[in-house]
Amino acid sequence: MKRGFYTIMAAQFFSSLADNALLIAAIQLLMQLSGPAWMVPLLKFFFTISYVVLSPFVGAFADSMPKGRVMFITNLVKIVGCAMLFFYEYLTAPGWSPYLTVLIAYAVVGVGAAAYSPAKYGILTELLPPQQLVAANGWIEGLTIASIILGTLLGGALVSETVSGQLLALGLPLIDSPAEGAILFISLSYIAAAVINLYIPDTGVDHHVPHKNPIYLVRDFSHCFSLLWRDKLGQISLATTTLFWGAGATLQFIVLEWAQQALNYPLSQATMLQGVVAIGIAAGAVLAAKMVPLKRSVTVLPLGIAMGLIVISMVFVTNVWAAIPPMIPVGGLPGSLAFP
């Protein structure tokens, strides 16, 4: 692999690590504000809505300039969102709900993440020859999964009594709560990613975008979207992954609440169970890559049914040692399902 590929991997790791740790810190912030329980899942909604709203435009934006610069700019957007979370008290106008300020700040981070994604994948086709793209994508996906695992665990550790107590003991200005200490620490990961982005090489590709008209971009995106839905295998892929990620986003919050209700775990310990699920996802993805060729990708669909049955069985679990064994396949089955 070219040296620039490893720079891209490092930038992706720190950016994704911060994304996943920040979710836990944002949940902790809402809990500190005594926000209603239904507010917590809205964090994911506000984060991911940018992927939907901006989908016709982020590809053209990623192609309009060197990808390293795009990744740098989008990381700066994430840093702005992180700063808005940290200073939410000062950004909340009189009569304005602080909960809404937190949600909007997290949505800004989502805007950066949505614009970041096409750049991190697009640069691989510019930097590497075709015969290395499959291996390169595997490395990027594997590193992303590792960052999800470590980011979730990092977020849980930062809001735990032990680590947050040590951060508060430093007496840093403006840090009065575990969530604020965690957000400040996580912002350093975004800054590290942004600095690394500056060292991503310019591939020399022409970045002239033939069409910048928003109306054209929406029409072109709609045309491609309809083509995929009319294709038989495209239908299966879109429908399955849509349902999968929708269920996964829901389960991410249900696991946290279930761990508190069934196992009496605080948020910092409940995130460890999410880490167990992420380990299963990594294992499932590796097995799928080795055992499921592309032409037989549809054969993994029954795994989704098995996953649903295992999730249902979790309602009978009241002990952490009984929870861990089924939670690994809860991650492994979707890992084997989604990647093919």
Buried (B, 14 or more C-beta within 10 A) or exposed (E): EBEBBEBBBBBBBBBBBBBBBBBBBBBBBBBBBEBEEEBBBBBBEBBBBBBEEBBBBBBBBBBEBBBBBBBBBBBBBBBBBBBBBBBBEEBBEEEEEBBBBBBBBBBBBBBBBBBBBBBBBBBBBBBBEEEBBEEBBBBBBBBBBBBBBBBBBBBBBBBBEEBBEEBBEEEEEEBEBBBBBBBBBBBEBBBBBBEBBEBBBEBEBEBEBEEEEEEEBEEBBEEEBEEEEEEEEEEEBBEBEEEBBEBBBEBBBBBBBBBBEBBEBBBBBBBBBBBBBBBBBBBBBBBBBEEBEEEEBEEBEEBBEBBEEBBEEBEEBEEBEEBEEBBBBBBBBBBBBBBB
